Amino acid sequence: MTVHKRVLISNRGEIAIRIAKSATALGLESVGVYPAIDALSLHTRCMTESHEIGTAGDAVGAYLNAEALIQIAKASGCDCLHPGYGFLSENDPFAALCAAEGITLIGPPPEALALFGDKVRTRALAESLDIPVVPGSAAPLGSALEAENVANDLGYPVMLKAAAGGGGRGMRVVERAEEMAEAFERCRSEAQAAFGEGSVFIERLVARPRHIEVQILADSCGNVVHLHDRDCSVQLRHQKVVEVAPAPGLKTDLRQKMLNAAITLVQAASYVNAGTVEFLVLPETGEYFFIECNPRIQVEHTVTEQVTGIDLVEAQFHIAAGATLASLGLGDQHAVGAPRGFAVQARVV
């Protein structure tokens, strides 16, 4: 089911190329954008047409200019827009602007982006569903002193986190009380610079956990399936370096608890399209904790595609056009099937 004809891809690099390939496979034309500094980038060669945007020398700002992107989408006849990952992919005002202009966003609705863009609200939702979360503050912290008081109750070490955004930014480990004031201000300023929102909350530090994420697909009728899990425990400065799908060596009951929790969470949030629900696991005890939901396609989606045979980007386009999971042959979990072997992705850092 593909009712759209032309997509604006508001991104660059590998993910823009990936989206363009899926668009072509579905019979959609693609429109790319680039600032002058990216004029020779490969993604500009993979589109039906490409348009320069932004000011000279600004490699990032062009992809964050919501109004300019919408103008290009309308002027070039695009009826949908795929944001990829990063940039405006999790920006709920941008999603709302697309909707107001009659452009379908290939992704979740603005309400879901707003919810999962606020980690404090997301924690509260998970707790209300009896999904375990890492012990921490129930609301954003107003000061370093407040953070210190909460940390004293939790016990050091703790982790300061930005309430907005993701990608490992706005996170700092605090080992003892003497470090809190400086760490709090650095975390808050980094969050403000990266996400335009400086709210910070605090969690107990989970030492040496496994980091497990569950890939989900949801349609507008409330149906949700998981596409199994990935292990992204090997990280550098909170950035994922190695991804393995499915996560090896998990006990069956523990794996099933996380898969079920992921589905429960996104159903409760009336989520639509592709997303990833992330957990920390303590191998020694079998405990698991929900940490966040990424409401977008992720860099590491390709390892899931390798073990399931499901093209996630094509599924995104179909669901955004109104397709149900059943119409995609994914009407229930049995239809997804078991993972076929293992796939590994490693990033060059």
N, C-alpha and C positions, 0 to 999 in steps of 0.2 A: 504494500500500500504506500504509494508515494504521490501526494497531491501537490507537493511543492515543485517549482521549476528551476529556481535559481537561488543559490545560497551565498551570502557574504560570509567570508571566513575572517574573523577579526583577530587574527593571530599570525604568527610567523614560524619559520623553522619546521622541524619534524612534524609537529602536530598539525600545522596548516597543510602540509603535503599529505599527511594521513587522511585528513578530512576530505581534501579534494579528490583523492583516489576513491573514497567511498561514495562521494557525490557523483562522480563520473560513472561508477558501477551502477548507480541507481537511476542514471539518466538525467541528473541535475547538472546545470551549468554552475560554475563557481566563479566568484569574484574575490580577488585578493586585494589587500592593502599593504602599503609599505611606506616608511619615511625615506627620504632621499638616501640616507646612509645604508638602507637595506635594498637599494634598487637592483643590485646584482645577486640578491639572495635567491636560493634555489626555489623557494616557495612561490616566487613571482612567475616562475616558468611553468608551474603546474596548474595554473588557473585558466579558465576560459578568457578572463581579462583581469588586469590588475590596475590599481589606481594609486598614485602617490598621495600621501596624506601627511599632515603635520609640518613642522618646521625643520629646516636643515640642522643636522647634528643631533637631533633629539631621537634617540633610538627606542625609547620606551613610551614617551608621552603620546605618540601618535596612536598607539594601541589602547590607550586609556581615555581617549577623547570620545566620549559616548555620543555627543551630538554630531560630531563630524562623521563618525562611523554610520550613524543612522542616515545622515544626509547622503552618503555614498551608496548605502543600501537602497534607498528610495530612488536616487537618480539613475542607478544602474539596473533597476527593475527587479531587485531581490525580494522574494516573499518570505525568506527565512534567513536566520543568522546563526552560525555556530561559533561560539567563543573559544573553543578549545579548553586549555587549562591555563591558569595564571591570568594576568591582566584583568579583564572584566568578567571572567567566567563565573565568579561567585558574587557578583555585585547585584543586589536586588533592585536598586534604583534603575540600573541599566536594563534589567529584565522587564521592569515595569514600563520603561520608556519604549522598549521594543513592542510590548503589547499595545501601548497607547497609539503607536504608529502603524499598527496592523502588520507587524513583522513577527513571525513565529520564532521564538528562541528555541534552539535545539538544546534543551536542557530542562531542569525543573522550574516550576512556577516561582514568581517572586516571593511568595509567602514561605516556601520551603528554603529558599536561599537566605531569607532573613533569619529564619529559625536556626539553621545550621551554621550560619555565619556568626552566631552568638553562642560561644561554648558554654556559658553559664546557663542559658536557657535550655540548651541541648542536654546538659547534665541533669537539669531538673526534670526534663521529660523522661530521660532514661530512668531516673530514680522512681518516678511515678509509675513506671512499667515494671518495677522490680528488676531492672537490669543493673548489675553492679557497676559502680563508678569508683574511681580513686578517691579516697577521703580528701576533702578539701573545703574551700570556702563556698558558701551557698550564693554569694553575690560578689560583684566586683568590689575591689578593695579601694578605699578612699585615700589611703596614705601608707607610707612605709611602716608607721607605728602600728596601724591596724594589721598589716601583713605580718609583722613581728609577733603580735598577740596571737594570731591564728596559727602561726608556725610553732609557737611555744606549746599550743594545745596539740597540734599534730605530731610534733617531734621532728627535729632536724635529721637528715637533710630534707629540703622541700624544693618544689619546682614552681617558679613564677611563670605564668603563661598569659599571653594576650588573649582577651576574650573574643576578639575578632581575628579573621584571617587564618593563615595556616602556613604550610610549607616549611615548618621548622623555625620561622622567624618569631621574635617576641617571646623567647623562652630562655630562662636562666635558672641554673641550679644554685641554690643557696645552702651552704654547708653549716653555717652558724649565724647567730643573731648579729654579730658585728658586721656581716656582709650585706645585711638586708637593705639598708638605706640606699647604698650605691646601686645594688642589683635592681631594686624596685624602680628607681628613676631611669636606669638604663633600659629596663624592660618596657616601661611605659613610653619612653621617648622612641624606642625602636618600633613599638606597635603603632604609635601615632604616625611615624614617618612611613611605615610600610602599608598601613591599612586605613589611615585617616581616623583612627579610633584608638585612644590610649588606655582603654579599660584593661585592668589586669586582675587575675584571680590566682589562687594558690592551691597546690595539691601536694600531698605527701609524695616524696620521690620514690618511685618503684625501681629498685636497684636491679640492674641486669635482667630486664624482662625480655621475653619474645614479643615481637610486634607483629600482630596478625591482622589482616584486613579482609573483609568479606565484600565481594562484588555483587551488587544487586541490580535488577531491572524491575521497574514498576510501570504499570500503565494507568491511564486516567480512570479506569473502572475500579481501582483499588487492589488489583492483583499484583503480587510481588513474587519473584523467584530469586534465589541466589545462584550465582555462577561459581560457587565454591570459594576458596580462600587463597590468600597469598601470604608468604612470610617475607617481611621486610625488616628483619632484625639487624642486619648489617648496615650500619649508618655511620655517617661522618658529619659532625656538627649538626645533628638532627636532620640530615638529608639522607634519603635512602640511596644505598649504593648497590645492593644486590637484592633481587626479587626472585622468589621461587614460588611457582604455582603447580599443584596445591602445596600448602604448608606441610613439610615432611614431619613425621614423628609425633603428631598430635594424637592423644587418646581419643577414641571415637566419641565418647560421651562429652568430652570437653569441646571438641570440634562442633558437635551438633548443638550444644548450648549456645555457642557464638553465632552459628548460622541462624538458629531460631531467634536469637535476640536481635540480630540485624534486620530480619524480616519484620518482627514486632515493632521495632523502632520506626522504620520507614512507613509502615502502614499507619501507625498512630499519627505521623506527621503529614499524611495525605501526599506523600512524595510521588513524583512522576519522573520517569526517564532513568538514566543510569546514575549510579552513585556508589560510594564505597564507605562502609562502616568499619571503624578501626578499634582494635582492642589491644590491651597489654595482657600478657600471660606470665604468671610466675611458674616456671616448670617444676620447681621443688614442691609446690603445694597444690598445683592445679587451679589456683585462683585465676580469674580473668576479670578485667575491668574495661568497660567502654570508655573511650577517650574522645572520639569525634566522628562526625560523618562528613565526608567530602562530597558536595553536591555537584559533581562534574565528572567528566572523563579524566582518568589519571594517566600519568606518564607510563605506568607499569601495566596498563590494561592489556598490552599485547601478550603477556604470558598467560593471562586468562583465556584470551582468544586461541592460543596455541593448544591448550588442553581441553577446550570445550568445542572448538570449531565454530563458535558464534562470533560474528563480526559485530562488535559492540557499537561502533560508530554507525554502521548501517541500521542497527536496532534503534539507536537514538533518533535517526531521521524518521524511521517508521512510526515510532511511538509519538514523536512530536506531530506527526501528520494524523494522529488519531487511531493508529493500529492498537489492537489489544495483544497481550502476550499470546493468547490462544491463536490469533490470526498469524502470528509469527512462528507457530509450532512450539511455543513455550508455555502452554496452558497450565502446566503444573510442574512440580519439581521433578517428577519422573521423566518428563519430556526433555529436561536439561541433560539428564544422563550423568554418569560418573566421569570424573576427569580421566583423560587419556594420557597416561604417563606424566612426566614432569617437564616444565619449561623454566629456564633461568634467564634473567636479564641482569646485566651488569653495566653500570654507568662509568664512563671515564671521568675521573675527578682530578 
